[in-house]
Amino acid sequence: MHAITIPEPGGPEALVWAEVPDPVPGDGEVLVEVVAGAVNRADVLQRQGFYDPPPGASPYPGLECAGRIAALGPGVTGWAVGDEVCALLSGGGYAEKVAVPAGQLLPVPEGVDLVEAAALPEVTATVWSNVFMVSHLRPGETFLVHGGSSGIGTMAIQLAKAVGARVAVTAGSPEKLARCAELGADILINYREQDFVEEIRENTAGAGADVILDIVGAKYLERNVQALAVNGRLAIIGLQGGAKGELNLGALLTKRAAVTATSLRGRPLQEKAAIVAAVREHVWPLIGGGVVKPVVDRALPMADAAEAHRVLESSAHIGKVLLVAPSAG
């Protein structure tokens, strides 16, 4: 098969479409013929040499894909060759085939194109696990998501609205904020021109946000705590603004607030399977019913992964950037 390889870390040009050995599904795994994959920030870090795959994972980038089951490994039940699926991966999505633990498979939701389904696994698993399973966002609460026009942000807006929360977003342009509003965002904050702490306080009568989903990290840590409501929950899932910050424990104590930080890629198989099962139970009916939809900015040929990385790093996109495999025709 062919896959995107990284012979040496570097810029987008470091991504090389090359012939590599076919993967073989092990115990409890299936072999998926990939129709499309999606690009995530973690892929950029891996390309740069800062985020190696977990032990035993595929060496190729790509944390999600959609395609058709080509073979079943020993011990797999409940799936059949030919099933159309999308999958959460530890790596290997930028390839024509990938071996996937059966617990990380999802059926393609009703009404979703097989290529578009590649936009779903990583964002739904990340948002559902952090915003609902860990932070317990409830109806009527105020939810702030940074980077509202990103793949994570566009999904977070829709899921939070679906459960009856009030949604605030930050984004860097009027065009991106307009798209967030179309998806259901109630409070629109241009982080280049406005202070999100002040805007959240003004729009909540001083109360603050009950849950914040943050991709920035250290740069926003102090201000995120300031923006939290009493009993607020801050979920950190990215470090685009640095990894080390100063945390005012006194402010946390006063607000009886909580800060969590999680990643998805390196979790044990049983934890990933539990998250995927929760997504299938709670999110898939919303997608099948048309309440929540994948947001795709563009789809490029998989061999042009370098261009997809340039798009992601420019932050000019809204939603997900997909990579379409040759098997998609």
Secondary structure, DSSP 8 states (H G I E B T S, - for coil): -EEEE-SS--SGGG-EEEE-------TTEEEEEEEEEE--HHHHHHHHTS----TTS-SS--SEEEEEEEEE-TT--S--TT-EEEEE-SS--SBSEEEEEGGGEEE--TT--TTGGGGSHHHHHHHIIIIIIIS---TT-EEEEESTTBHHHHHHHHHHHHTT-EEEEEESSHHHHHHHHHHT-SEEEETTTS-HHHHHHHHTTT--EEEEEESS-HHHHHHHHHHEEEEEEEEE---TT-S-----HHHHHHHT-EEEE--STTS-HHHHHHHHHHHHHHTHHHHHTTSS---EEEEEEGGGHHHHHHHHHHT--SBEEEEE-GGG-
